[in-house]
Amino acid sequence: MKITHITAAVLALNLSLFAADGAQIYKKCSACHGKKAELKYANKVPALTSISKEERVKALQGYKDGSNDSFGMGKVMQPQAKALSDEDIEAVSEYIESLK
């Protein structure tokens, strides 16, 4: 029984070490969207903090699979989004939520 608890604790620690870091991921986004996701990009794209987490996740997934061309940004955003896993998308969206 004791070994099972130790194994579970080690496994949980390892998973947290490999968890996506939204703040780190967002550093690449900040050049266009601002340090606090507050910038309106090209006077077309709303500030990322002004939309819901669910909208951000859906938009990024759409950019990733090529189905989203909101504000004519599909070609710019697709390479950015393709580099992100689903876990990365969730993590960065959660991080942006924390900036509100």
Gaussian input, Z-matrix of N, CA and C with variables (Angstrom, degrees):
# hf/3-21g

backbone

0 1
 N
 C     1     B1
 C     2     B2     1     A1
 N     3     B3     2     A2     1     D1
 C     4     B4     3     A3     2     D2
 C     5     B5     4     A4     3     D3
 N     6     B6     5     A5     4     D4
 C     7     B7     6     A6     5     D5
 C     8     B8     7     A7     6     D6
 N     9     B9     8     A8     7     D7
 C    10    B10     9     A9     8     D8
 C    11    B11    10    A10     9     D9
 N    12    B12    11    A11    10    D10
 C    13    B13    12    A12    11    D11
 C    14    B14    13    A13    12    D12
 N    15    B15    14    A14    13    D13
 C    16    B16    15    A15    14    D14
 C    17    B17    16    A16    15    D15
 N    18    B18    17    A17    16    D16
 C    19    B19    18    A18    17    D17
 C    20    B20    19    A19    18    D18
 N    21    B21    20    A20    19    D19
 C    22    B22    21    A21    20    D20
 C    23    B23    22    A22    21    D21
 N    24    B24    23    A23    22    D22
 C    25    B25    24    A24    23    D23
 C    26    B26    25    A25    24    D24
 N    27    B27    26    A26    25    D25
 C    28    B28    27    A27    26    D26
 C    29    B29    28    A28    27    D27
 N    30    B30    29    A29    28    D28
 C    31    B31    30    A30    29    D29
 C    32    B32    31    A31    30    D30
 N    33    B33    32    A32    31    D31
 C    34    B34    33    A33    32    D32
 C    35    B35    34    A34    33    D33
 N    36    B36    35    A35    34    D34
 C    37    B37    36    A36    35    D35
 C    38    B38    37    A37    36    D36
 N    39    B39    38    A38    37    D37
 C    40    B40    39    A39    38    D38
 C    41    B41    40    A40    39    D39
 N    42    B42    41    A41    40    D40
 C    43    B43    42    A42    41    D41
 C    44    B44    43    A43    42    D42
 N    45    B45    44    A44    43    D43
 C    46    B46    45    A45    44    D44
 C    47    B47    46    A46    45    D45
 N    48    B48    47    A47    46    D46
 C    49    B49    48    A48    47    D47
 C    50    B50    49    A49    48    D48
 N    51    B51    50    A50    49    D49
 C    52    B52    51    A51    50    D50
 C    53    B53    52    A52    51    D51
 N    54    B54    53    A53    52    D52
 C    55    B55    54    A54    53    D53
 C    56    B56    55    A55    54    D54
 N    57    B57    56    A56    55    D55
 C    58    B58    57    A57    56    D56
 C    59    B59    58    A58    57    D57
 N    60    B60    59    A59    58    D58
 C    61    B61    60    A60    59    D59
 C    62    B62    61    A61    60    D60
 N    63    B63    62    A62    61    D61
 C    64    B64    63    A63    62    D62
 C    65    B65    64    A64    63    D63
 N    66    B66    65    A65    64    D64
 C    67    B67    66    A66    65    D65
 C    68    B68    67    A67    66    D66
 N    69    B69    68    A68    67    D67
 C    70    B70    69    A69    68    D68
 C    71    B71    70    A70    69    D69
 N    72    B72    71    A71    70    D70
 C    73    B73    72    A72    71    D71
 C    74    B74    73    A73    72    D72
 N    75    B75    74    A74    73    D73
 C    76    B76    75    A75    74    D74
 C    77    B77    76    A76    75    D75
 N    78    B78    77    A77    76    D76
 C    79    B79    78    A78    77    D77
 C    80    B80    79    A79    78    D78
 N    81    B81    80    A80    79    D79
 C    82    B82    81    A81    80    D80
 C    83    B83    82    A82    81    D81
 N    84    B84    83    A83    82    D82
 C    85    B85    84    A84    83    D83
 C    86    B86    85    A85    84    D84
 N    87    B87    86    A86    85    D85
 C    88    B88    87    A87    86    D86
 C    89    B89    88    A88    87    D87
 N    90    B90    89    A89    88    D88
 C    91    B91    90    A90    89    D89
 C    92    B92    91    A91    90    D90
 N    93    B93    92    A92    91    D91
 C    94    B94    93    A93    92    D92
 C    95    B95    94    A94    93    D93
 N    96    B96    95    A95    94    D94
 C    97    B97    96    A96    95    D95
 C    98    B98    97    A97    96    D96
 N    99    B99    98    A98    97    D97
 C   100   B100    99    A99    98    D98
 C   101   B101   100   A100    99    D99
 N   102   B102   101   A101   100   D100
 C   103   B103   102   A102   101   D101
 C   104   B104   103   A103   102   D102
 N   105   B105   104   A104   103   D103
 C   106   B106   105   A105   104   D104
 C   107   B107   106   A106   105   D105
 N   108   B108   107   A107   106   D106
 C   109   B109   108   A108   107   D107
 C   110   B110   109   A109   108   D108
 N   111   B111   110   A110   109   D109
 C   112   B112   111   A111   110   D110
 C   113   B113   112   A112   111   D111
 N   114   B114   113   A113   112   D112
 C   115   B115   114   A114   113   D113
 C   116   B116   115   A115   114   D114
 N   117   B117   116   A116   115   D115
 C   118   B118   117   A117   116   D116
 C   119   B119   118   A118   117   D117
 N   120   B120   119   A119   118   D118
 C   121   B121   120   A120   119   D119
 C   122   B122   121   A121   120   D120
 N   123   B123   122   A122   121   D121
 C   124   B124   123   A123   122   D122
 C   125   B125   124   A124   123   D123
 N   126   B126   125   A125   124   D124
 C   127   B127   126   A126   125   D125
 C   128   B128   127   A127   126   D126
 N   129   B129   128   A128   127   D127
 C   130   B130   129   A129   128   D128
 C   131   B131   130   A130   129   D129
 N   132   B132   131   A131   130   D130
 C   133   B133   132   A132   131   D131
 C   134   B134   133   A133   132   D132
 N   135   B135   134   A134   133   D133
 C   136   B136   135   A135   134   D134
 C   137   B137   136   A136   135   D135
 N   138   B138   137   A137   136   D136
 C   139   B139   138   A138   137   D137
 C   140   B140   139   A139   138   D138
 N   141   B141   140   A140   139   D139
 C   142   B142   141   A141   140   D140
 C   143   B143   142   A142   141   D141
 N   144   B144   143   A143   142   D142
 C   145   B145   144   A144   143   D143
 C   146   B146   145   A145   144   D144
 N   147   B147   146   A146   145   D145
 C   148   B148   147   A147   146   D146
 C   149   B149   148   A148   147   D147
 N   150   B150   149   A149   148   D148
 C   151   B151   150   A150   149   D149
 C   152   B152   151   A151   150   D150
 N   153   B153   152   A152   151   D151
 C   154   B154   153   A153   152   D152
 C   155   B155   154   A154   153   D153
 N   156   B156   155   A155   154   D154
 C   157   B157   156   A156   155   D155
 C   158   B158   157   A157   156   D156
 N   159   B159   158   A158   157   D157
 C   160   B160   159   A159   158   D158
 C   161   B161   160   A160   159   D159
 N   162   B162   161   A161   160   D160
 C   163   B163   162   A162   161   D161
 C   164   B164   163   A163   162   D162
 N   165   B165   164   A164   163   D163
 C   166   B166   165   A165   164   D164
 C   167   B167   166   A166   165   D165
 N   168   B168   167   A167   166   D166
 C   169   B169   168   A168   167   D167
 C   170   B170   169   A169   168   D168
 N   171   B171   170   A170   169   D169
 C   172   B172   171   A171   170   D170
 C   173   B173   172   A172   171   D171
 N   174   B174   173   A173   172   D172
 C   175   B175   174   A174   173   D173
 C   176   B176   175   A175   174   D174
 N   177   B177   176   A176   175   D175
 C   178   B178   177   A177   176   D176
 C   179   B179   178   A178   177   D177
 N   180   B180   179   A179   178   D178
 C   181   B181   180   A180   179   D179
 C   182   B182   181   A181   180   D180
 N   183   B183   182   A182   181   D181
 C   184   B184   183   A183   182   D182
 C   185   B185   184   A184   183   D183
 N   186   B186   185   A185   184   D184
 C   187   B187   186   A186   185   D185
 C   188   B188   187   A187   186   D186
 N   189   B189   188   A188   187   D187
 C   190   B190   189   A189   188   D188
 C   191   B191   190   A190   189   D189
 N   192   B192   191   A191   190   D190
 C   193   B193   192   A192   191   D191
 C   194   B194   193   A193   192   D192
 N   195   B195   194   A194   193   D193
 C   196   B196   195   A195   194   D194
 C   197   B197   196   A196   195   D195
 N   198   B198   197   A197   196   D196
 C   199   B199   198   A198   197   D197
 C   200   B200   199   A199   198   D198
 N   201   B201   200   A200   199   D199
 C   202   B202   201   A201   200   D200
 C   203   B203   202   A202   201   D201
 N   204   B204   203   A203   202   D202
 C   205   B205   204   A204   203   D203
 C   206   B206   205   A205   204   D204
 N   207   B207   206   A206   205   D205
 C   208   B208   207   A207   206   D206
 C   209   B209   208   A208   207   D207
 N   210   B210   209   A209   208   D208
 C   211   B211   210   A210   209   D209
 C   212   B212   211   A211   210   D210
 N   213   B213   212   A212   211   D211
 C   214   B214   213   A213   212   D212
 C   215   B215   214   A214   213   D213
 N   216   B216   215   A215   214   D214
 C   217   B217   216   A216   215   D215
 C   218   B218   217   A217   216   D216
 N   219   B219   218   A218   217   D217
 C   220   B220   219   A219   218   D218
 C   221   B221   220   A220   219   D219
 N   222   B222   221   A221   220   D220
 C   223   B223   222   A222   221   D221
 C   224   B224   223   A223   222   D222
 N   225   B225   224   A224   223   D223
 C   226   B226   225   A225   224   D224
 C   227   B227   226   A226   225   D225
 N   228   B228   227   A227   226   D226
 C   229   B229   228   A228   227   D227
 C   230   B230   229   A229   228   D228
 N   231   B231   230   A230   229   D229
 C   232   B232   231   A231   230   D230
 C   233   B233   232   A232   231   D231
 N   234   B234   233   A233   232   D232
 C   235   B235   234   A234   233   D233
 C   236   B236   235   A235   234   D234
 N   237   B237   236   A236   235   D235
 C   238   B238   237   A237   236   D236
 C   239   B239   238   A238   237   D237
 N   240   B240   239   A239   238   D238
 C   241   B241   240   A240   239   D239
 C   242   B242   241   A241   240   D240
 N   243   B243   242   A242   241   D241
 C   244   B244   243   A243   242   D242
 C   245   B245   244   A244   243   D243
 N   246   B246   245   A245   244   D244
 C   247   B247   246   A246   245   D245
 C   248   B248   247   A247   246   D246
 N   249   B249   248   A248   247   D247
 C   250   B250   249   A249   248   D248
 C   251   B251   250   A250   249   D249
 N   252   B252   251   A251   250   D250
 C   253   B253   252   A252   251   D251
 C   254   B254   253   A253   252   D252
 N   255   B255   254   A254   253   D253
 C   256   B256   255   A255   254   D254
 C   257   B257   256   A256   255   D255
 N   258   B258   257   A257   256   D256
 C   259   B259   258   A258   257   D257
 C   260   B260   259   A259   258   D258
 N   261   B261   260   A260   259   D259
 C   262   B262   261   A261   260   D260
 C   263   B263   262   A262   261   D261
 N   264   B264   263   A263   262   D262
 C   265   B265   264   A264   263   D263
 C   266   B266   265   A265   264   D264
 N   267   B267   266   A266   265   D265
 C   268   B268   267   A267   266   D266
 C   269   B269   268   A268   267   D267
 N   270   B270   269   A269   268   D268
 C   271   B271   270   A270   269   D269
 C   272   B272   271   A271   270   D270
 N   273   B273   272   A272   271   D271
 C   274   B274   273   A273   272   D272
 C   275   B275   274   A274   273   D273
 N   276   B276   275   A275   274   D274
 C   277   B277   276   A276   275   D275
 C   278   B278   277   A277   276   D276
 N   279   B279   278   A278   277   D277
 C   280   B280   279   A279   278   D278
 C   281   B281   280   A280   279   D279
 N   282   B282   281   A281   280   D280
 C   283   B283   282   A282   281   D281
 C   284   B284   283   A283   282   D282
 N   285   B285   284   A284   283   D283
 C   286   B286   285   A285   284   D284
 C   287   B287   286   A286   285   D285
 N   288   B288   287   A287   286   D286
 C   289   B289   288   A288   287   D287
 C   290   B290   289   A289   288   D288
 N   291   B291   290   A290   289   D289
 C   292   B292   291   A291   290   D290
 C   293   B293   292   A292   291   D291
 N   294   B294   293   A293   292   D292
 C   295   B295   294   A294   293   D293
 C   296   B296   295   A295   294   D294
 N   297   B297   296   A296   295   D295
 C   298   B298   297   A297   296   D296
 C   299   B299   298   A298   297   D297

   B1=1.4440
   B2=1.5278
   B3=1.3262
   B4=1.4572
   B5=1.5297
   B6=1.3225
   B7=1.4701
   B8=1.5250
   B9=1.3142
   B10=1.4652
   B11=1.5199
   B12=1.3194
   B13=1.4673
   B14=1.5233
   B15=1.3231
   B16=1.4657
   B17=1.5197
   B18=1.3092
   B19=1.4631
   B20=1.5234
   B21=1.3248
   B22=1.4639
   B23=1.5192
   B24=1.3282
   B25=1.4685
   B26=1.5268
   B27=1.3021
   B28=1.4708
   B29=1.5195
   B30=1.3106
   B31=1.4614
   B32=1.5297
   B33=1.3162
   B34=1.4653
   B35=1.5229
   B36=1.3198
   B37=1.4571
   B38=1.5217
   B39=1.3058
   B40=1.4648
   B41=1.5135
   B42=1.3259
   B43=1.4594
   B44=1.5186
   B45=1.3222
   B46=1.4592
   B47=1.5212
   B48=1.3204
   B49=1.4614
   B50=1.5175
   B51=1.3339
   B52=1.4545
   B53=1.5215
   B54=1.3125
   B55=1.4626
   B56=1.5272
   B57=1.3123
   B58=1.4578
   B59=1.5318
   B60=1.3104
   B61=1.4637
   B62=1.5264
   B63=1.3353
   B64=1.4634
   B65=1.5140
   B66=1.3334
   B67=1.4692
   B68=1.5233
   B69=1.3090
   B70=1.4676
   B71=1.5292
   B72=1.3195
   B73=1.4699
   B74=1.5220
   B75=1.3280
   B76=1.4604
   B77=1.5280
   B78=1.2970
   B79=1.4711
   B80=1.5257
   B81=1.3317
   B82=1.4669
   B83=1.5235
   B84=1.3099
   B85=1.4678
   B86=1.5281
   B87=1.3251
   B88=1.4649
   B89=1.5276
   B90=1.3052
   B91=1.4647
   B92=1.5312
   B93=1.3118
   B94=1.4692
   B95=1.5244
   B96=1.3284
   B97=1.4650
   B98=1.5243
   B99=1.3328
   B100=1.4608
   B101=1.5137
   B102=1.3237
   B103=1.4733
   B104=1.5151
   B105=1.3190
   B106=1.4640
   B107=1.5280
   B108=1.3329
   B109=1.4763
   B110=1.5250
   B111=1.3309
   B112=1.4645
   B113=1.5285
   B114=1.3238
   B115=1.4649
   B116=1.5210
   B117=1.3200
   B118=1.4580
   B119=1.5341
   B120=1.3255
   B121=1.4616
   B122=1.5300
   B123=1.3142
   B124=1.4707
   B125=1.5330
   B126=1.3088
   B127=1.4667
   B128=1.5302
   B129=1.3358
   B130=1.4616
   B131=1.5196
   B132=1.3018
   B133=1.4639
   B134=1.5263
   B135=1.3360
   B136=1.4678
   B137=1.5335
   B138=1.3113
   B139=1.4650
   B140=1.5219
   B141=1.3096
   B142=1.4659
   B143=1.5215
   B144=1.3196
   B145=1.4644
   B146=1.5242
   B147=1.3205
   B148=1.4671
   B149=1.5249
   B150=1.3211
   B151=1.4653
   B152=1.5267
   B153=1.3133
   B154=1.4609
   B155=1.5285
   B156=1.3008
   B157=1.4655
   B158=1.5292
   B159=1.3147
   B160=1.4655
   B161=1.5369
   B162=1.3345
   B163=1.4658
   B164=1.5292
   B165=1.3407
   B166=1.4697
   B167=1.5167
   B168=1.3318
   B169=1.4713
   B170=1.5257
   B171=1.3203
   B172=1.4685
   B173=1.5296
   B174=1.3340
   B175=1.4697
   B176=1.5251
   B177=1.3281
   B178=1.4689
   B179=1.5238
   B180=1.3128
   B181=1.4603
   B182=1.5237
   B183=1.3368
   B184=1.4581
   B185=1.5174
   B186=1.3193
   B187=1.4728
   B188=1.5255
   B189=1.3095
   B190=1.4671
   B191=1.5304
   B192=1.3478
   B193=1.4684
   B194=1.5261
   B195=1.3391
   B196=1.4569
   B197=1.5192
   B198=1.3347
   B199=1.4617
   B200=1.5286
   B201=1.3201
   B202=1.4695
   B203=1.5243
   B204=1.3225
   B205=1.4640
   B206=1.5239
   B207=1.3335
   B208=1.4652
   B209=1.5146
   B210=1.3295
   B211=1.4678
   B212=1.5288
   B213=1.3391
   B214=1.4584
   B215=1.5192
   B216=1.3195
   B217=1.4653
   B218=1.5306
   B219=1.3219
   B220=1.4644
   B221=1.5177
   B222=1.3156
   B223=1.4730
   B224=1.5327
   B225=1.3045
   B226=1.4641
   B227=1.5271
   B228=1.3283
   B229=1.4572
   B230=1.5288
   B231=1.3210
   B232=1.4616
   B233=1.5300
   B234=1.3325
   B235=1.4737
   B236=1.5330
   B237=1.3157
   B238=1.4675
   B239=1.5250
   B240=1.3322
   B241=1.4597
   B242=1.5274
   B243=1.3284
   B244=1.4703
   B245=1.5268
   B246=1.3058
   B247=1.4638
   B248=1.5307
   B249=1.3326
   B250=1.4629
   B251=1.5271
   B252=1.3185
   B253=1.4615
   B254=1.5268
   B255=1.3214
   B256=1.4577
   B257=1.5252
   B258=1.3231
   B259=1.4704
   B260=1.5264
   B261=1.3253
   B262=1.4633
   B263=1.5282
   B264=1.3248
   B265=1.4678
   B266=1.5236
   B267=1.3126
   B268=1.4686
   B269=1.5315
   B270=1.3291
   B271=1.4716
   B272=1.5257
   B273=1.3141
   B274=1.4635
   B275=1.5327
   B276=1.3151
   B277=1.4638
   B278=1.5240
   B279=1.3193
   B280=1.4622
   B281=1.5252
   B282=1.3257
   B283=1.4672
   B284=1.5322
   B285=1.3228
   B286=1.4683
   B287=1.5304
   B288=1.3110
   B289=1.4693
   B290=1.5268
   B291=1.3234
   B292=1.4656
   B293=1.5307
   B294=1.3198
   B295=1.4621
   B296=1.5271
   B297=1.3120
   B298=1.4729
   B299=1.4980
   A1=110.95
   A2=116.43
   A3=120.83
   A4=110.92
   A5=116.71
   A6=121.12
   A7=109.99
   A8=117.33
   A9=120.96
   A10=110.95
   A11=117.98
   A12=121.39
   A13=110.97
   A14=116.49
   A15=120.38
   A16=109.85
   A17=117.19
   A18=121.54
   A19=110.09
   A20=117.46
   A21=121.26
   A22=111.08
   A23=117.26
   A24=121.19
   A25=110.77
   A26=117.31
   A27=121.61
   A28=110.01
   A29=116.86
   A30=121.07
   A31=110.27
   A32=117.58
   A33=121.40
   A34=110.97
   A35=117.14
   A36=121.43
   A37=110.10
   A38=117.54
   A39=120.57
   A40=111.79
   A41=117.38
   A42=119.98
   A43=111.38
   A44=117.35
   A45=119.19
   A46=111.54
   A47=117.41
   A48=120.36
   A49=111.55
   A50=116.51
   A51=120.99
   A52=112.86
   A53=117.01
   A54=120.66
   A55=109.59
   A56=114.55
   A57=120.03
   A58=110.15
   A59=116.32
   A60=122.79
   A61=108.46
   A62=115.77
   A63=120.90
   A64=113.79
   A65=117.20
   A66=120.53
   A67=110.70
   A68=116.44
   A69=120.87
   A70=110.35
   A71=116.20
   A72=121.16
   A73=110.22
   A74=116.75
   A75=121.11
   A76=113.02
   A77=118.51
   A78=120.54
   A79=111.21
   A80=117.59
   A81=120.78
   A82=111.39
   A83=116.86
   A84=122.19
   A85=112.08
   A86=115.56
   A87=120.34
   A88=113.90
   A89=118.24
   A90=120.04
   A91=111.23
   A92=117.09
   A93=121.47
   A94=112.78
   A95=116.91
   A96=120.73
   A97=113.79
   A98=117.83
   A99=121.46
   A100=112.98
   A101=115.27
   A102=120.81
   A103=112.44
   A104=116.48
   A105=120.64
   A106=111.04
   A107=116.37
   A108=122.97
   A109=111.28
   A110=115.17
   A111=120.86
   A112=113.73
   A113=117.51
   A114=119.81
   A115=112.73
   A116=114.78
   A117=122.47
   A118=105.21
   A119=117.54
   A120=121.15
   A121=111.46
   A122=116.20
   A123=124.83
   A124=112.02
   A125=116.57
   A126=122.32
   A127=112.76
   A128=116.98
   A129=121.14
   A130=111.29
   A131=116.23
   A132=121.22
   A133=108.66
   A134=117.01
   A135=118.59
   A136=111.44
   A137=115.81
   A138=120.34
   A139=108.17
   A140=116.25
   A141=120.17
   A142=112.63
   A143=117.28
   A144=120.11
   A145=112.00
   A146=117.40
   A147=119.82
   A148=112.63
   A149=117.20
   A150=120.22
   A151=109.46
   A152=116.39
   A153=120.69
   A154=111.44
   A155=114.67
   A156=120.53
   A157=109.60
   A158=116.52
   A159=120.74
   A160=111.05
   A161=116.85
   A162=120.87
   A163=110.80
   A164=116.39
   A165=119.87
   A166=110.86
   A167=116.47
   A168=120.72
   A169=109.75
   A170=116.49
   A171=120.81
   A172=111.01
   A173=116.58
   A174=120.57
   A175=110.94
   A176=116.88
   A177=119.83
   A178=111.69
   A179=117.25
   A180=119.68
   A181=110.77
   A182=116.14
   A183=120.39
   A184=112.47
   A185=116.77
   A186=119.37
   A187=109.57
   A188=116.28
   A189=121.50
   A190=111.53
   A191=116.85
   A192=118.98
   A193=113.11
   A194=116.61
   A195=120.87
   A196=115.10
   A197=117.91
   A198=120.44
   A199=113.56
   A200=117.71
   A201=121.41
   A202=109.84
   A203=115.35
   A204=121.05
   A205=109.33
   A206=115.05
   A207=120.10
   A208=110.72
   A209=114.71
   A210=122.17
   A211=112.18
   A212=117.49
   A213=121.82
   A214=113.68
   A215=116.97
   A216=121.87
   A217=113.73
   A218=118.30
   A219=120.88
   A220=113.71
   A221=116.89
   A222=120.30
   A223=112.26
   A224=116.60
   A225=120.91
   A226=110.38
   A227=115.37
   A228=119.84
   A229=114.77
   A230=118.31
   A231=119.07
   A232=113.07
   A233=119.45
   A234=118.24
   A235=112.34
   A236=116.45
   A237=119.97
   A238=110.26
   A239=115.53
   A240=120.96
   A241=112.46
   A242=117.07
   A243=119.83
   A244=111.70
   A245=116.94
   A246=121.10
   A247=111.97
   A248=117.56
   A249=121.48
   A250=111.63
   A251=115.74
   A252=120.27
   A253=108.10
   A254=116.92
   A255=119.73
   A256=110.65
   A257=116.60
   A258=121.29
   A259=110.55
   A260=116.77
   A261=121.12
   A262=110.76
   A263=116.03
   A264=120.85
   A265=110.10
   A266=116.88
   A267=120.77
   A268=110.41
   A269=115.90
   A270=120.42
   A271=111.62
   A272=117.50
   A273=119.80
   A274=110.27
   A275=117.17
   A276=120.29
   A277=111.08
   A278=116.49
   A279=121.05
   A280=110.17
   A281=116.66
   A282=120.44
   A283=110.41
   A284=116.87
   A285=120.33
   A286=109.32
   A287=116.66
   A288=120.27
   A289=110.72
   A290=116.69
   A291=120.74
   A292=112.46
   A293=117.78
   A294=121.90
   A295=112.86
   A296=116.74
   A297=120.54
   A298=111.51
   D1=-42.48
   D2=-179.29
   D3=-63.72
   D4=-39.64
   D5=179.69
   D6=-64.26
   D7=-37.67
   D8=178.97
   D9=-61.92
   D10=-42.66
   D11=178.84
   D12=-65.85
   D13=-40.73
   D14=178.79
   D15=-65.51
   D16=-43.81
   D17=178.95
   D18=-61.07
   D19=-44.68
   D20=179.34
   D21=-62.49
   D22=-40.46
   D23=179.60
   D24=-65.38
   D25=-43.14
   D26=179.27
   D27=-64.85
   D28=-42.64
   D29=179.06
   D30=-62.32
   D31=-45.05
   D32=179.07
   D33=-61.63
   D34=-40.62
   D35=178.75
   D36=-64.51
   D37=-44.68
   D38=179.21
   D39=-62.10
   D40=-41.73
   D41=178.98
   D42=-64.22
   D43=-38.51
   D44=179.83
   D45=-69.77
   D46=-28.48
   D47=177.87
   D48=-68.61
   D49=-27.36
   D50=-178.39
   D51=-101.43
   D52=3.20
   D53=179.19
   D54=-65.03
   D55=146.63
   D56=179.79
   D57=-64.84
   D58=138.82
   D59=179.80
   D60=-104.19
   D61=100.79
   D62=-177.16
   D63=-57.69
   D64=-38.76
   D65=179.95
   D66=-64.70
   D67=-41.43
   D68=179.49
   D69=-66.70
   D70=-43.96
   D71=179.00
   D72=-61.50
   D73=-41.51
   D74=-175.99
   D75=-65.34
   D76=-22.76
   D77=-179.23
   D78=-52.42
   D79=-36.65
   D80=179.10
   D81=-70.37
   D82=-28.11
   D83=-177.57
   D84=-79.44
   D85=-26.98
   D86=-170.83
   D87=-64.63
   D88=-23.47
   D89=179.38
   D90=-59.53
   D91=-37.02
   D92=-179.92
   D93=-100.48
   D94=-33.82
   D95=-171.82
   D96=-101.45
   D97=-2.50
   D98=178.62
   D99=89.99
   D100=154.90
   D101=-177.51
   D102=-59.99
   D103=-30.65
   D104=-178.66
   D105=-115.40
   D106=24.44
   D107=178.55
   D108=56.67
   D109=32.11
   D110=-173.39
   D111=-99.57
   D112=-10.10
   D113=-175.07
   D114=-84.12
   D115=142.74
   D116=173.17
   D117=-91.62
   D118=108.54
   D119=-173.14
   D120=-74.38
   D121=129.79
   D122=176.23
   D123=53.00
   D124=28.97
   D125=-178.20
   D126=53.45
   D127=21.95
   D128=178.43
   D129=-125.52
   D130=-48.13
   D131=-175.03
   D132=-82.97
   D133=125.43
   D134=-179.17
   D135=-66.38
   D136=157.20
   D137=175.20
   D138=-56.87
   D139=136.65
   D140=-176.39
   D141=-62.70
   D142=-26.63
   D143=177.99
   D144=-76.12
   D145=-9.91
   D146=-179.22
   D147=-89.93
   D148=-4.92
   D149=178.35
   D150=-115.95
   D151=159.38
   D152=-176.50
   D153=-74.10
   D154=160.12
   D155=177.52
   D156=-57.81
   D157=-42.98
   D158=-178.76
   D159=-61.23
   D160=-40.25
   D161=178.42
   D162=-65.59
   D163=-39.94
   D164=178.90
   D165=-64.67
   D166=-44.75
   D167=179.95
   D168=-61.06
   D169=-47.86
   D170=-179.75
   D171=-61.04
   D172=-43.26
   D173=179.82
   D174=-63.07
   D175=-46.48
   D176=-179.53
   D177=-64.70
   D178=-39.90
   D179=177.58
   D180=-64.25
   D181=-38.01
   D182=176.55
   D183=-66.72
   D184=-41.14
   D185=175.46
   D186=-62.40
   D187=-41.38
   D188=-178.24
   D189=-61.13
   D190=-44.87
   D191=-177.47
   D192=-90.55
   D193=1.02
   D194=175.57
   D195=85.34
   D196=4.25
   D197=-177.69
   D198=-89.36
   D199=-6.23
   D200=-177.74
   D201=-112.61
   D202=125.90
   D203=173.91
   D204=-130.92
   D205=35.62
   D206=-179.68
   D207=-54.23
   D208=134.52
   D209=177.65
   D210=59.85
   D211=18.66
   D212=-178.74
   D213=69.05
   D214=23.04
   D215=-175.11
   D216=-100.18
   D217=6.35
   D218=-176.95
   D219=-55.40
   D220=-46.24
   D221=-177.62
   D222=-68.26
   D223=-29.71
   D224=178.81
   D225=-78.61
   D226=-42.02
   D227=-173.28
   D228=-84.62
   D229=-26.05
   D230=-176.00
   D231=-58.42
   D232=-47.10
   D233=178.50
   D234=-62.43
   D235=-34.21
   D236=178.50
   D237=-66.05
   D238=-47.66
   D239=-176.74
   D240=-71.16
   D241=-34.27
   D242=179.96
   D243=-61.31
   D244=-27.20
   D245=-179.66
   D246=-76.38
   D247=-7.47
   D248=-175.75
   D249=-102.42
   D250=136.87
   D251=171.38
   D252=-79.17
   D253=170.21
   D254=175.75
   D255=-60.96
   D256=-35.99
   D257=178.11
   D258=-66.47
   D259=-38.61
   D260=177.10
   D261=-63.28
   D262=-42.97
   D263=179.95
   D264=-61.69
   D265=-44.21
   D266=177.83
   D267=-62.79
   D268=-44.96
   D269=-176.77
   D270=-64.77
   D271=-45.33
   D272=-178.54
   D273=-69.00
   D274=-35.69
   D275=177.53
   D276=-66.87
   D277=-38.22
   D278=176.69
   D279=-66.63
   D280=-40.34
   D281=178.10
   D282=-61.89
   D283=-45.52
   D284=179.11
   D285=-60.94
   D286=-38.29
   D287=177.90
   D288=-59.34
   D289=-36.30
   D290=-179.45
   D291=-70.64
   D292=-15.57
   D293=-179.40
   D294=-84.16
   D295=-10.36
   D296=-178.50
   D297=-67.04

